[in-house]
Amino acid sequence: MTTLDTIQDAPDILMEFLEYHSTVRGHSDKTVMAYYTDLKILFRFLKKRRHLVDASVPFDAIDITDVDLDFIESIRIEELYRYQSFSPDKQGSLSAASRCRRTSSVKSFFFYLTAKRHLLDHNICQELDMPKRKASLPRYLEESECEKLLDACKGTYMYRDYAILMLFMSCGLRISELVSLNLTDVYEDHVRVLGKGNKERVVYFGEGCREALDDYLMVRDNGKIHPDARNALFISQKNGRFGARGIEQMLEKKLLEAGMDASRYSPHKLRHTAATLMLKNGVDTRALQEVLGHANLSTTQIYTHIDNAALHEAAMANPIGRKIREKQTEE
């Protein structure tokens, strides 16, 4: 059974859109389900706002299976702006990231209906502005902090944990990419990664990472690995594939043991760490884009705003910037 088979309450036009993204675009189940959730909330929001359902019907119980092209064609842009910040449970306002994701889902849906299916003559979302999102610099570990974190790898699973942290901080992998790695994805100086949108890429690593992997592989097989995990690179304490939650818990433990604030860092922050250290040491943004598997260069360019020692040195090299004005006394 596929993810789409589990969806029972979507109208035909929405299911066709989801199937397009799943089969034609090759998007992940997570992305497809995000589209489904966002558009399901939109349709329920519109039916409730237009008083098309009894006020006593719970929001999550609003039937949307009757939504058709006429209903969608009647959507007005002011309704979409209200939907951007609508919260079904009324528990505070949505984050900027959630509002942006919702808007992207709606834009993608209307683009599909107009440009791909030609079911609508006009794409109302061409005039729909994206919510303003506060720019924030990614948090990362300094090189000395990386070393402290690696030194905290001790005990029964020290080789496994050390190899995981090395892959995060030297290759910049996403946690979903790391947990899906198989033995057959590891080569002499690189790993083959399955990233977002089921896109494969090759990520190279240095000799320190190679050594860490070799040390781990020497102790990986304890003869008790579950049959379903025989090809998994990283094995959990229960002898199955090491999952995302297990890695998050491992990282939290190592951060605390290294005397660091575990609430400030996550596996994704280790990805930021790898990107930042690469950029600081001369990697250009185009190459970094390929390493990280970003579809758009604009996503990578956030790292160019990080305080960079090279930029500081460039400013200090300017003789005008070093000129000290001679003090003069007032006459």
Sequence and secondary structure as in RCSB ss.txt:
>XXXX:A:sequence
MTTLDTIQDAPDILMEFLEYHSTVRGHSDKTVMAYYTDLKILFRFLKKRRHLVDASVPFDAIDITDVDLDFIESI
RIEELYRYQSFSPDKQGSLSAASRCRRTSSVKSFFFYLTAKRHLLDHNICQELDMPKRKASLPRYLEESECEKLL
DACKGTYMYRDYAILMLFMSCGLRISELVSLNLTDVYEDHVRVLGKGNKERVVYFGEGCREALDDYLMVRDNGKI
HPDARNALFISQKNGRFGARGIEQMLEKKLLEAGMDASRYSPHKLRHTAATLMLKNGVDTRALQEVLGHANLSTT
QIYTHIDNAALHEAAMANPIGRKIREKQTEE
>XXXX:A:secstr
  TGGG  S  HHHHHHHHIIIIIS   HHHHHHHHHHHHHHHHHHHHHTT S TTS GGG   TT  HHHHHT 
 HHHHHHHHT  TT SS   HHHHHHHHHHHHHHHHIIIIIS   S  GGGG               HHHHHHHH
HT  STTHHHHHHHHHHHHHH   HHHHHT BGGGB SSEEEEE GGG EEEEE  HHHHHHHHHHHHHH  S  
 GGGTTBSSB TTSSB  HHHHHHHHHHHHHHTT  GGG  HHHHHHHHHHHHHHTT  HHHHHHHHT SSHHHH
GGGGGS  HHHHHHHHH HHHH         
